[in-house]
Amino acid sequence: MQQYQLTIKAGRRPETLERLLRVMRHRGFEVIGLQTETRQSEIRLQVRLQSERPVELLFNQLAKLPDVMELH
């Protein structure tokens, strides 16, 4: 199983974290580590994931979400 690390900067809204985690789960990725930092109008997440699937599948889906501002 492959492990990946993503950094996500997104708009701060009540549903943002839940939406990001739901997309990860639906695409077949398991969250094994999560750090969040909240600023005035944004949240920053550092996520460690594992999956048999290539991370590009998840990356493309997360980039489509309206609240996502940066993705590394």
N, CA, C, O and CB atoms as a CASP TS submission, in Angstrom:
PFRMAT TS
TARGET T0000
AUTHOR 0000-0000-0000
METHOD Language model
MODEL 1
PARENT N/A
ATOM      1  N   MET     1       0.846  -1.176   0.000  1.00  0.00           N
ATOM      2  CA  MET     1       0.000   0.000   0.000  1.00  0.00           C
ATOM      3  C   MET     1       0.896   1.245   0.000  1.00  0.00           C
ATOM      4  O   MET     1       1.866   1.316   0.754  1.00  0.00           O
ATOM      5  CB  MET     1      -0.965  -0.005   1.228  1.00  0.00           C
ATOM      6  N   GLN     2       0.570   2.210  -0.837  1.00  0.00           N
ATOM      7  CA  GLN     2       1.328   3.458  -0.947  1.00  0.00           C
ATOM      8  C   GLN     2       0.876   4.467   0.101  1.00  0.00           C
ATOM      9  O   GLN     2      -0.296   4.502   0.476  1.00  0.00           O
ATOM     10  CB  GLN     2       1.177   4.055  -2.351  1.00  0.00           C
ATOM     11  N   GLN     3       1.807   5.281   0.568  1.00  0.00           N
ATOM     12  CA  GLN     3       1.455   6.377   1.465  1.00  0.00           C
ATOM     13  C   GLN     3       1.758   7.698   0.773  1.00  0.00           C
ATOM     14  O   GLN     3       2.734   7.821   0.033  1.00  0.00           O
ATOM     15  CB  GLN     3       2.224   6.269   2.812  1.00  0.00           C
ATOM     16  N   TYR     4       0.904   8.681   1.029  1.00  0.00           N
ATOM     17  CA  TYR     4       1.025   9.984   0.395  1.00  0.00           C
ATOM     18  C   TYR     4       0.839  11.074   1.441  1.00  0.00           C
ATOM     19  O   TYR     4       0.208  10.854   2.474  1.00  0.00           O
ATOM     20  CB  TYR     4      -0.003  10.140  -0.748  1.00  0.00           C
ATOM     21  N   GLN     5       1.395  12.250   1.165  1.00  0.00           N
ATOM     22  CA  GLN     5       1.199  13.423   2.020  1.00  0.00           C
ATOM     23  C   GLN     5       0.682  14.558   1.154  1.00  0.00           C
ATOM     24  O   GLN     5       1.291  14.892   0.137  1.00  0.00           O
ATOM     25  CB  GLN     5       2.525  13.832   2.752  1.00  0.00           C
ATOM     26  N   LEU     6      -0.432  15.151   1.548  1.00  0.00           N
ATOM     27  CA  LEU     6      -1.024  16.280   0.841  1.00  0.00           C
ATOM     28  C   LEU     6      -1.125  17.474   1.779  1.00  0.00           C
ATOM     29  O   LEU     6      -1.356  17.321   2.978  1.00  0.00           O
ATOM     30  CB  LEU     6      -2.415  15.911   0.278  1.00  0.00           C
ATOM     31  N   THR     7      -0.951  18.657   1.221  1.00  0.00           N
ATOM     32  CA  THR     7      -1.223  19.893   1.933  1.00  0.00           C
ATOM     33  C   THR     7      -2.345  20.591   1.184  1.00  0.00           C
ATOM     34  O   THR     7      -2.250  20.816  -0.023  1.00  0.00           O
ATOM     35  CB  THR     7       0.058  20.803   2.045  1.00  0.00           C
ATOM     36  N   ILE     8      -3.394  20.929   1.893  1.00  0.00           N
ATOM     37  CA  ILE     8      -4.584  21.527   1.280  1.00  0.00           C
ATOM     38  C   ILE     8      -4.885  22.835   1.987  1.00  0.00           C
ATOM     39  O   ILE     8      -4.952  22.885   3.215  1.00  0.00           O
ATOM     40  CB  ILE     8      -5.810  20.562   1.351  1.00  0.00           C
ATOM     41  N   LYS     9      -5.066  23.887   1.211  1.00  0.00           N
ATOM     42  CA  LYS     9      -5.525  25.169   1.745  1.00  0.00           C
ATOM     43  C   LYS     9      -6.909  25.412   1.151  1.00  0.00           C
ATOM     44  O   LYS     9      -7.087  25.380  -0.067  1.00  0.00           O
ATOM     45  CB  LYS     9      -4.517  26.355   1.400  1.00  0.00           C
ATOM     46  N   ALA    10      -7.876  25.651   2.013  1.00  0.00           N
ATOM     47  CA  ALA    10      -9.258  25.781   1.554  1.00  0.00           C
ATOM     48  C   ALA    10      -9.962  26.889   2.328  1.00  0.00           C
ATOM     49  O   ALA    10      -9.530  27.294   3.407  1.00  0.00           O
ATOM     50  CB  ALA    10     -10.017  24.444   1.713  1.00  0.00           C
ATOM     51  N   GLY    11     -11.053  27.364   1.746  1.00  0.00           N
ATOM     52  CA  GLY    11     -11.875  28.360   2.411  1.00  0.00           C
ATOM     53  C   GLY    11     -12.489  27.794   3.675  1.00  0.00           C
ATOM     54  O   GLY    11     -12.880  26.628   3.721  1.00  0.00           O
ATOM     55  N   ARG    12     -12.569  28.616   4.686  1.00  0.00           N
ATOM     56  CA  ARG    12     -13.099  28.176   5.985  1.00  0.00           C
ATOM     57  C   ARG    12     -14.617  28.298   5.982  1.00  0.00           C
ATOM     58  O   ARG    12     -15.183  29.388   6.053  1.00  0.00           O
ATOM     59  CB  ARG    12     -12.487  29.010   7.152  1.00  0.00           C
ATOM     60  N   ARG    13     -15.244  27.142   5.899  1.00  0.00           N
ATOM     61  CA  ARG    13     -16.699  27.040   5.989  1.00  0.00           C
ATOM     62  C   ARG    13     -17.005  25.814   6.838  1.00  0.00           C
ATOM     63  O   ARG    13     -16.181  24.903   6.921  1.00  0.00           O
ATOM     64  CB  ARG    13     -17.374  26.941   4.561  1.00  0.00           C
ATOM     65  N   PRO    14     -18.171  25.775   7.466  1.00  0.00           N
ATOM     66  CA  PRO    14     -18.473  24.657   8.369  1.00  0.00           C
ATOM     67  C   PRO    14     -18.386  23.281   7.706  1.00  0.00           C
ATOM     68  O   PRO    14     -18.013  22.311   8.366  1.00  0.00           O
ATOM     69  CB  PRO    14     -19.847  24.836   8.941  1.00  0.00           C
ATOM     70  N   GLU    15     -18.714  23.177   6.445  1.00  0.00           N
ATOM     71  CA  GLU    15     -18.761  21.873   5.782  1.00  0.00           C
ATOM     72  C   GLU    15     -17.484  21.487   5.051  1.00  0.00           C
ATOM     73  O   GLU    15     -17.402  20.378   4.523  1.00  0.00           O
ATOM     74  CB  GLU    15     -19.886  21.854   4.820  1.00  0.00           C
ATOM     75  N   THR    16     -16.489  22.357   4.999  1.00  0.00           N
ATOM     76  CA  THR    16     -15.300  22.109   4.183  1.00  0.00           C
ATOM     77  C   THR    16     -14.542  20.855   4.603  1.00  0.00           C
ATOM     78  O   THR    16     -14.251  20.009   3.757  1.00  0.00           O
ATOM     79  CB  THR    16     -14.377  23.297   4.252  1.00  0.00           C
ATOM     80  N   LEU    17     -14.219  20.713   5.871  1.00  0.00           N
ATOM     81  CA  LEU    17     -13.457  19.552   6.325  1.00  0.00           C
ATOM     82  C   LEU    17     -14.206  18.260   6.043  1.00  0.00           C
ATOM     83  O   LEU    17     -13.621  17.288   5.565  1.00  0.00           O
ATOM     84  CB  LEU    17     -13.153  19.664   7.816  1.00  0.00           C
ATOM     85  N   GLU    18     -15.480  18.250   6.335  1.00  0.00           N
ATOM     86  CA  GLU    18     -16.286  17.053   6.086  1.00  0.00           C
ATOM     87  C   GLU    18     -16.296  16.687   4.606  1.00  0.00           C
ATOM     88  O   GLU    18     -16.182  15.511   4.259  1.00  0.00           O
ATOM     89  CB  GLU    18     -17.718  17.266   6.578  1.00  0.00           C
ATOM     90  N   ARG    19     -16.429  17.671   3.742  1.00  0.00           N
ATOM     91  CA  ARG    19     -16.455  17.427   2.300  1.00  0.00           C
ATOM     92  C   ARG    19     -15.118  16.862   1.818  1.00  0.00           C
ATOM     93  O   ARG    19     -15.094  15.917   1.030  1.00  0.00           O
ATOM     94  CB  ARG    19     -16.787  18.725   1.544  1.00  0.00           C
ATOM     95  N   LEU    20     -14.010  17.433   2.284  1.00  0.00           N
ATOM     96  CA  LEU    20     -12.692  16.935   1.884  1.00  0.00           C
ATOM     97  C   LEU    20     -12.491  15.484   2.311  1.00  0.00           C
ATOM     98  O   LEU    20     -12.026  14.662   1.521  1.00  0.00           O
ATOM     99  CB  LEU    20     -11.590  17.811   2.482  1.00  0.00           C
ATOM    100  N   LEU    21     -12.837  15.170   3.545  1.00  0.00           N
ATOM    101  CA  LEU    21     -12.678  13.803   4.049  1.00  0.00           C
ATOM    102  C   LEU    21     -13.581  12.819   3.314  1.00  0.00           C
ATOM    103  O   LEU    21     -13.189  11.680   3.061  1.00  0.00           O
ATOM    104  CB  LEU    21     -12.973  13.755   5.543  1.00  0.00           C
ATOM    105  N   ARG    22     -14.778  13.254   2.976  1.00  0.00           N
ATOM    106  CA  ARG    22     -15.702  12.390   2.240  1.00  0.00           C
ATOM    107  C   ARG    22     -15.148  12.043   0.864  1.00  0.00           C
ATOM    108  O   ARG    22     -15.238  10.893   0.433  1.00  0.00           O
ATOM    109  CB  ARG    22     -17.072  13.065   2.100  1.00  0.00           C
ATOM    110  N   VAL    23     -14.576  13.025   0.169  1.00  0.00           N
ATOM    111  CA  VAL    23     -13.990  12.766  -1.156  1.00  0.00           C
ATOM    112  C   VAL    23     -12.834  11.775  -1.025  1.00  0.00           C
ATOM    113  O   VAL    23     -12.707  10.862  -1.841  1.00  0.00           O
ATOM    114  CB  VAL    23     -13.497  14.092  -1.815  1.00  0.00           C
ATOM    115  N   MET    24     -12.001  11.946  -0.017  1.00  0.00           N
ATOM    116  CA  MET    24     -10.884  11.023   0.198  1.00  0.00           C
ATOM    117  C   MET    24     -11.375   9.601   0.400  1.00  0.00           C
ATOM    118  O   MET    24     -10.843   8.660  -0.188  1.00  0.00           O
ATOM    119  CB  MET    24     -10.052  11.462   1.400  1.00  0.00           C
ATOM    120  N   ARG    25     -12.386   9.450   1.230  1.00  0.00           N
ATOM    121  CA  ARG    25     -12.933   8.117   1.519  1.00  0.00           C
ATOM    122  C   ARG    25     -13.581   7.498   0.290  1.00  0.00           C
ATOM    123  O   ARG    25     -13.361   6.323  -0.004  1.00  0.00           O
ATOM    124  CB  ARG    25     -13.953   8.195   2.655  1.00  0.00           C
ATOM    125  N   HIS    26     -14.379   8.282  -0.432  1.00  0.00           N
ATOM    126  CA  HIS    26     -15.068   7.768  -1.620  1.00  0.00           C
ATOM    127  C   HIS    26     -14.096   7.365  -2.723  1.00  0.00           C
ATOM    128  O   HIS    26     -14.413   6.493  -3.533  1.00  0.00           O
ATOM    129  CB  HIS    26     -16.037   8.809  -2.150  1.00  0.00           C
ATOM    130  N   ARG    27     -12.932   7.980  -2.768  1.00  0.00           N
ATOM    131  CA  ARG    27     -11.939   7.654  -3.802  1.00  0.00           C
ATOM    132  C   ARG    27     -11.024   6.514  -3.368  1.00  0.00           C
ATOM    133  O   ARG    27     -10.106   6.148  -4.102  1.00  0.00           O
ATOM    134  CB  ARG    27     -11.100   8.888  -4.138  1.00  0.00           C
ATOM    135  N   GLY    28     -11.264   5.946  -2.180  1.00  0.00           N
ATOM    136  CA  GLY    28     -10.518   4.761  -1.750  1.00  0.00           C
ATOM    137  C   GLY    28      -9.237   5.058  -1.002  1.00  0.00           C
ATOM    138  O   GLY    28      -8.319   4.238  -1.007  1.00  0.00           O
ATOM    139  N   PHE    29      -9.152   6.219  -0.354  1.00  0.00           N
ATOM    140  CA  PHE    29      -7.967   6.593   0.411  1.00  0.00           C
ATOM    141  C   PHE    29      -8.302   6.578   1.897  1.00  0.00           C
ATOM    142  O   PHE    29      -9.370   7.027   2.314  1.00  0.00           O
ATOM    143  CB  PHE    29      -7.443   7.988  -0.020  1.00  0.00           C
ATOM    144  N   GLU    30      -7.375   6.057   2.681  1.00  0.00           N
ATOM    145  CA  GLU    30      -7.548   6.000   4.129  1.00  0.00           C
ATOM    146  C   GLU    30      -6.670   7.073   4.769  1.00  0.00           C
ATOM    147  O   GLU    30      -5.473   7.145   4.494  1.00  0.00           O
ATOM    148  CB  GLU    30      -7.193   4.583   4.684  1.00  0.00           C
ATOM    149  N   VAL    31      -7.256   7.895   5.612  1.00  0.00           N
ATOM    150  CA  VAL    31      -6.522   8.934   6.314  1.00  0.00           C
ATOM    151  C   VAL    31      -5.802   8.289   7.498  1.00  0.00           C
ATOM    152  O   VAL    31      -6.433   7.676   8.359  1.00  0.00           O
ATOM    153  CB  VAL    31      -7.475  10.086   6.786  1.00  0.00           C
ATOM    154  N   ILE    32      -4.470   8.433   7.532  1.00  0.00           N
ATOM    155  CA  ILE    32      -3.704   7.865   8.644  1.00  0.00           C
ATOM    156  C   ILE    32      -3.078   8.961   9.508  1.00  0.00           C
ATOM    157  O   ILE    32      -2.513   8.671  10.562  1.00  0.00           O
ATOM    158  CB  ILE    32      -2.612   6.930   8.113  1.00  0.00           C
ATOM    159  N   GLY    33      -3.176  10.201   9.072  1.00  0.00           N
ATOM    160  CA  GLY    33      -2.696  11.332   9.862  1.00  0.00           C
ATOM    161  C   GLY    33      -3.343  12.606   9.362  1.00  0.00           C
ATOM    162  O   GLY    33      -3.521  12.787   8.157  1.00  0.00           O
ATOM    163  N   LEU    34      -3.699  13.495  10.289  1.00  0.00           N
ATOM    164  CA  LEU    34      -4.369  14.733   9.899  1.00  0.00           C
ATOM    165  C   LEU    34      -4.006  15.840  10.882  1.00  0.00           C
ATOM    166  O   LEU    34      -4.168  15.689  12.093  1.00  0.00           O
ATOM    167  CB  LEU    34      -5.907  14.537   9.842  1.00  0.00           C
ATOM    168  N   GLN    35      -3.516  16.943  10.349  1.00  0.00           N
ATOM    169  CA  GLN    35      -3.260  18.145  11.145  1.00  0.00           C
ATOM    170  C   GLN    35      -4.012  19.276  10.482  1.00  0.00           C
ATOM    171  O   GLN    35      -3.967  19.428   9.261  1.00  0.00           O
ATOM    172  CB  GLN    35      -1.718  18.466  11.260  1.00  0.00           C
ATOM    173  N   THR    36      -4.703  20.072  11.281  1.00  0.00           N
ATOM    174  CA  THR    36      -5.425  21.215  10.742  1.00  0.00           C
ATOM    175  C   THR    36      -4.985  22.487  11.449  1.00  0.00           C
ATOM    176  O   THR    36      -4.621  22.480  12.625  1.00  0.00           O
ATOM    177  CB  THR    36      -6.944  21.018  10.882  1.00  0.00           C
ATOM    178  N   GLU    37      -5.029  23.555  10.708  1.00  0.00           N
ATOM    179  CA  GLU    37      -4.733  24.872  11.248  1.00  0.00           C
ATOM    180  C   GLU    37      -5.776  25.820  10.677  1.00  0.00           C
ATOM    181  O   GLU    37      -5.966  25.893   9.463  1.00  0.00           O
ATOM    182  CB  GLU    37      -3.265  25.337  10.899  1.00  0.00           C
ATOM    183  N   THR    38      -6.442  26.538  11.555  1.00  0.00           N
ATOM    184  CA  THR    38      -7.483  27.462  11.134  1.00  0.00           C
ATOM    185  C   THR    38      -6.973  28.889  11.225  1.00  0.00           C
ATOM    186  O   THR    38      -6.424  29.311  12.243  1.00  0.00           O
ATOM    187  CB  THR    38      -8.750  27.285  11.985  1.00  0.00           C
ATOM    188  N   ARG    39      -7.165  29.607  10.155  1.00  0.00           N
ATOM    189  CA  ARG    39      -6.839  31.034  10.136  1.00  0.00           C
ATOM    190  C   ARG    39      -8.142  31.786   9.928  1.00  0.00           C
ATOM    191  O   ARG    39      -9.212  31.179   9.954  1.00  0.00           O
ATOM    192  CB  ARG    39      -5.784  31.384   9.012  1.00  0.00           C
ATOM    193  N   GLN    40      -8.074  33.085   9.724  1.00  0.00           N
ATOM    194  CA  GLN    40      -9.281  33.899   9.644  1.00  0.00           C
ATOM    195  C   GLN    40     -10.312  33.359   8.655  1.00  0.00           C
ATOM    196  O   GLN    40     -11.443  33.059   9.037  1.00  0.00           O
ATOM    197  CB  GLN    40      -8.916  35.301   9.264  1.00  0.00           C
ATOM    198  N   SER    41      -9.931  33.238   7.413  1.00  0.00           N
ATOM    199  CA  SER    41     -10.916  32.833   6.404  1.00  0.00           C
ATOM    200  C   SER    41     -10.524  31.549   5.694  1.00  0.00           C
ATOM    201  O   SER    41     -11.112  31.218   4.665  1.00  0.00           O
ATOM    202  CB  SER    41     -11.100  33.934   5.385  1.00  0.00           C
ATOM    203  N   GLU    42      -9.540  30.814   6.217  1.00  0.00           N
ATOM    204  CA  GLU    42      -9.097  29.586   5.557  1.00  0.00           C
ATOM    205  C   GLU    42      -8.660  28.541   6.568  1.00  0.00           C
ATOM    206  O   GLU    42      -8.354  28.842   7.722  1.00  0.00           O
ATOM    207  CB  GLU    42      -7.957  29.882   4.593  1.00  0.00           C
ATOM    208  N   ILE    43      -8.643  27.319   6.098  1.00  0.00           N
ATOM    209  CA  ILE    43      -8.085  26.224   6.876  1.00  0.00           C
ATOM    210  C   ILE    43      -6.962  25.601   6.058  1.00  0.00           C
ATOM    211  O   ILE    43      -6.994  25.593   4.828  1.00  0.00           O
ATOM    212  CB  ILE    43      -9.180  25.165   7.246  1.00  0.00           C
ATOM    213  N   ARG    44      -5.969  25.078   6.774  1.00  0.00           N
ATOM    214  CA  ARG    44      -4.862  24.399   6.114  1.00  0.00           C
ATOM    215  C   ARG    44      -4.776  23.009   6.714  1.00  0.00           C
ATOM    216  O   ARG    44      -4.730  22.845   7.933  1.00  0.00           O
ATOM    217  CB  ARG    44      -3.507  25.186   6.279  1.00  0.00           C
ATOM    218  N   LEU    45      -4.755  22.014   5.848  1.00  0.00           N
ATOM    219  CA  LEU    45      -4.700  20.628   6.290  1.00  0.00           C
ATOM    220  C   LEU    45      -3.439  19.975   5.771  1.00  0.00           C
ATOM    221  O   LEU    45      -3.059  20.163   4.615  1.00  0.00           O
ATOM    222  CB  LEU    45      -5.938  19.852   5.825  1.00  0.00           C
ATOM    223  N   GLN    46      -2.798  19.212   6.622  1.00  0.00           N
ATOM    224  CA  GLN    46      -1.725  18.329   6.201  1.00  0.00           C
ATOM    225  C   GLN    46      -2.247  16.926   6.461  1.00  0.00           C
ATOM    226  O   GLN    46      -2.524  16.549   7.600  1.00  0.00           O
ATOM    227  CB  GLN    46      -0.356  18.620   6.967  1.00  0.00           C
ATOM    228  N   VAL    47      -2.376  16.165   5.391  1.00  0.00           N
ATOM    229  CA  VAL    47      -3.028  14.864   5.459  1.00  0.00           C
ATOM    230  C   VAL    47      -2.062  13.782   5.000  1.00  0.00           C
ATOM    231  O   VAL    47      -1.449  13.896   3.939  1.00  0.00           O
ATOM    232  CB  VAL    47      -4.310  14.845   4.602  1.00  0.00           C
ATOM    233  N   ARG    48      -1.927  12.727   5.807  1.00  0.00           N
ATOM    234  CA  ARG    48      -1.206  11.525   5.392  1.00  0.00           C
ATOM    235  C   ARG    48      -2.257  10.488   5.035  1.00  0.00           C
ATOM    236  O   ARG    48      -3.176  10.213   5.806  1.00  0.00           O
ATOM    237  CB  ARG    48      -0.228  10.998   6.522  1.00  0.00           C
ATOM    238  N   LEU    49      -2.098   9.918   3.842  1.00  0.00           N
ATOM    239  CA  LEU    49      -3.073   8.969   3.306  1.00  0.00           C
ATOM    240  C   LEU    49      -2.372   7.688   2.889  1.00  0.00           C
ATOM    241  O   LEU    49      -1.162   7.664   2.668  1.00  0.00           O
ATOM    242  CB  LEU    49      -3.837   9.578   2.112  1.00  0.00           C
ATOM    243  N   GLN    50      -3.160   6.621   2.786  1.00  0.00           N
ATOM    244  CA  GLN    50      -2.648   5.406   2.178  1.00  0.00           C
ATOM    245  C   GLN    50      -3.728   4.803   1.293  1.00  0.00           C
ATOM    246  O   GLN    50      -4.925   4.910   1.562  1.00  0.00           O
ATOM    247  CB  GLN    50      -2.185   4.396   3.256  1.00  0.00           C
ATOM    248  N   SER    51      -3.258   4.163   0.225  1.00  0.00           N
ATOM    249  CA  SER    51      -4.177   3.533  -0.714  1.00  0.00           C
ATOM    250  C   SER    51      -3.395   2.728  -1.737  1.00  0.00           C
ATOM    251  O   SER    51      -2.199   2.945  -1.932  1.00  0.00           O
ATOM    252  CB  SER    51      -5.058   4.586  -1.412  1.00  0.00           C
ATOM    253  N   GLU    52      -4.066   1.820  -2.374  1.00  0.00           N
ATOM    254  CA  GLU    52      -3.513   1.095  -3.518  1.00  0.00           C
ATOM    255  C   GLU    52      -3.651   1.924  -4.792  1.00  0.00           C
ATOM    256  O   GLU    52      -2.986   1.645  -5.790  1.00  0.00           O
ATOM    257  CB  GLU    52      -4.215  -0.269  -3.687  1.00  0.00           C
ATOM    258  N   ARG    53      -4.493   2.920  -4.765  1.00  0.00           N
ATOM    259  CA  ARG    53      -4.785   3.724  -5.948  1.00  0.00           C
ATOM    260  C   ARG    53      -3.763   4.852  -6.102  1.00  0.00           C
ATOM    261  O   ARG    53      -3.180   5.297  -5.113  1.00  0.00           O
ATOM    262  CB  ARG    53      -6.209   4.303  -5.865  1.00  0.00           C
ATOM    263  N   PRO    54      -3.542   5.315  -7.334  1.00  0.00           N
ATOM    264  CA  PRO    54      -2.620   6.445  -7.541  1.00  0.00           C
ATOM    265  C   PRO    54      -3.203   7.743  -6.979  1.00  0.00           C
ATOM    266  O   PRO    54      -4.400   7.996  -7.109  1.00  0.00           O
ATOM    267  CB  PRO    54      -2.307   6.617  -9.043  1.00  0.00           C
ATOM    268  N   VAL    55      -2.363   8.555  -6.363  1.00  0.00           N
ATOM    269  CA  VAL    55      -2.814   9.772  -5.700  1.00  0.00           C
ATOM    270  C   VAL    55      -3.364  10.793  -6.702  1.00  0.00           C
ATOM    271  O   VAL    55      -4.136  11.671  -6.315  1.00  0.00           O
ATOM    272  CB  VAL    55      -1.669  10.387  -4.902  1.00  0.00           C
ATOM    273  N   GLU    56      -2.988  10.698  -7.959  1.00  0.00           N
ATOM    274  CA  GLU    56      -3.494  11.636  -8.965  1.00  0.00           C
ATOM    275  C   GLU    56      -5.015  11.574  -9.088  1.00  0.00           C
ATOM    276  O   GLU    56      -5.653  12.583  -9.387  1.00  0.00           O
ATOM    277  CB  GLU    56      -2.855  11.345 -10.321  1.00  0.00           C
ATOM    278  N   LEU    57      -5.595  10.407  -8.861  1.00  0.00           N
ATOM    279  CA  LEU    57      -7.056  10.286  -8.905  1.00  0.00           C
ATOM    280  C   LEU    57      -7.703  11.169  -7.838  1.00  0.00           C
ATOM    281  O   LEU    57      -8.698  11.844  -8.100  1.00  0.00           O
ATOM    282  CB  LEU    57      -7.484   8.814  -8.709  1.00  0.00           C
ATOM    283  N   LEU    58      -7.142  11.159  -6.662  1.00  0.00           N
ATOM    284  CA  LEU    58      -7.661  11.979  -5.569  1.00  0.00           C
ATOM    285  C   LEU    58      -7.355  13.456  -5.798  1.00  0.00           C
ATOM    286  O   LEU    58      -8.207  14.319  -5.592  1.00  0.00           O
ATOM    287  CB  LEU    58      -7.072  11.520  -4.232  1.00  0.00           C
ATOM    288  N   PHE    59      -6.143  13.726  -6.221  1.00  0.00           N
ATOM    289  CA  PHE    59      -5.698  15.104  -6.448  1.00  0.00           C
ATOM    290  C   PHE    59      -6.649  15.819  -7.408  1.00  0.00           C
ATOM    291  O   PHE    59      -7.054  16.953  -7.154  1.00  0.00           O
ATOM    292  CB  PHE    59      -4.256  15.126  -7.007  1.00  0.00           C
ATOM    293  N   ASN    60      -7.003  15.155  -8.510  1.00  0.00           N
ATOM    294  CA  ASN    60      -7.899  15.754  -9.502  1.00  0.00           C
ATOM    295  C   ASN    60      -9.285  16.034  -8.931  1.00  0.00           C
ATOM    296  O   ASN    60      -9.888  17.057  -9.252  1.00  0.00           O
ATOM    297  CB  ASN    60      -8.020  14.845 -10.712  1.00  0.00           C
ATOM    298  N   GLN    61      -9.792  15.144  -8.097  1.00  0.00           N
ATOM    299  CA  GLN    61     -11.113  15.338  -7.504  1.00  0.00           C
ATOM    300  C   GLN    61     -11.109  16.462  -6.470  1.00  0.00           C
ATOM    301  O   GLN    61     -12.041  17.264  -6.427  1.00  0.00           O
ATOM    302  CB  GLN    61     -11.594  14.043  -6.860  1.00  0.00           C
ATOM    303  N   LEU    62     -10.081  16.525  -5.648  1.00  0.00           N
ATOM    304  CA  LEU    62      -9.999  17.582  -4.649  1.00  0.00           C
ATOM    305  C   LEU    62      -9.865  18.955  -5.303  1.00  0.00           C
ATOM    306  O   LEU    62     -10.434  19.934  -4.820  1.00  0.00           O
ATOM    307  CB  LEU    62      -8.823  17.330  -3.709  1.00  0.00           C
ATOM    308  N   ALA    63      -9.121  19.025  -6.386  1.00  0.00           N
ATOM    309  CA  ALA    63      -8.924  20.306  -7.080  1.00  0.00           C
ATOM    310  C   ALA    63     -10.235  20.866  -7.625  1.00  0.00           C
ATOM    311  O   ALA    63     -10.350  22.076  -7.821  1.00  0.00           O
ATOM    312  CB  ALA    63      -7.923  20.139  -8.221  1.00  0.00           C
ATOM    313  N   LYS    64     -11.209  20.020  -7.869  1.00  0.00           N
ATOM    314  CA  LYS    64     -12.511  20.452  -8.403  1.00  0.00           C
ATOM    315  C   LYS    64     -13.423  21.067  -7.342  1.00  0.00           C
ATOM    316  O   LYS    64     -14.389  21.752  -7.677  1.00  0.00           O
ATOM    317  CB  LYS    64     -13.216  19.277  -9.043  1.00  0.00           C
ATOM    318  N   LEU    65     -13.120  20.826  -6.070  1.00  0.00           N
ATOM    319  CA  LEU    65     -13.996  21.339  -5.009  1.00  0.00           C
ATOM    320  C   LEU    65     -13.903  22.865  -4.944  1.00  0.00           C
ATOM    321  O   LEU    65     -12.812  23.429  -5.026  1.00  0.00           O
ATOM    322  CB  LEU    65     -13.619  20.715  -3.635  1.00  0.00           C
ATOM    323  N   PRO    66     -15.043  23.523  -4.797  1.00  0.00           N
ATOM    324  CA  PRO    66     -15.051  24.999  -4.852  1.00  0.00           C
ATOM    325  C   PRO    66     -14.280  25.688  -3.739  1.00  0.00           C
ATOM    326  O   PRO    66     -13.783  26.795  -3.946  1.00  0.00           O
ATOM    327  CB  PRO    66     -16.450  25.484  -4.820  1.00  0.00           C
ATOM    328  N   ASP    67     -14.164  25.080  -2.575  1.00  0.00           N
ATOM    329  CA  ASP    67     -13.476  25.709  -1.444  1.00  0.00           C
ATOM    330  C   ASP    67     -11.960  25.559  -1.484  1.00  0.00           C
ATOM    331  O   ASP    67     -11.251  26.294  -0.797  1.00  0.00           O
ATOM    332  CB  ASP    67     -13.988  25.132  -0.164  1.00  0.00           C
ATOM    333  N   VAL    68     -11.453  24.616  -2.280  1.00  0.00           N
ATOM    334  CA  VAL    68     -10.016  24.350  -2.320  1.00  0.00           C
ATOM    335  C   VAL    68      -9.292  25.469  -3.061  1.00  0.00           C
ATOM    336  O   VAL    68      -9.600  25.763  -4.216  1.00  0.00           O
ATOM    337  CB  VAL    68      -9.732  22.990  -2.991  1.00  0.00           C
ATOM    338  N   MET    69      -8.320  26.092  -2.379  1.00  0.00           N
ATOM    339  CA  MET    69      -7.556  27.195  -2.975  1.00  0.00           C
ATOM    340  C   MET    69      -6.176  26.751  -3.435  1.00  0.00           C
ATOM    341  O   MET    69      -5.689  27.218  -4.464  1.00  0.00           O
ATOM    342  CB  MET    69      -7.418  28.335  -1.981  1.00  0.00           C
ATOM    343  N   GLU    70      -5.539  25.856  -2.687  1.00  0.00           N
ATOM    344  CA  GLU    70      -4.214  25.330  -3.035  1.00  0.00           C
ATOM    345  C   GLU    70      -4.158  23.854  -2.661  1.00  0.00           C
ATOM    346  O   GLU    70      -4.789  23.405  -1.704  1.00  0.00           O
ATOM    347  CB  GLU    70      -3.078  26.131  -2.313  1.00  0.00           C
ATOM    348  N   LEU    71      -3.381  23.119  -3.447  1.00  0.00           N
ATOM    349  CA  LEU    71      -3.251  21.682  -3.228  1.00  0.00           C
ATOM    350  C   LEU    71      -1.830  21.270  -3.620  1.00  0.00           C
ATOM    351  O   LEU    71      -1.409  21.478  -4.758  1.00  0.00           O
ATOM    352  CB  LEU    71      -4.326  20.877  -4.050  1.00  0.00           C
ATOM    353  N   HIS    72      -1.099  20.688  -2.672  1.00  0.00           N
ATOM    354  CA  HIS    72       0.281  20.237  -2.934  1.00  0.00           C
ATOM    355  C   HIS    72       0.425  18.795  -2.497  1.00  0.00           C
ATOM    356  O   HIS    72       1.503  18.215  -2.626  1.00  0.00           O
ATOM    357  CB  HIS    72       1.322  21.134  -2.197  1.00  0.00           C
TER
END
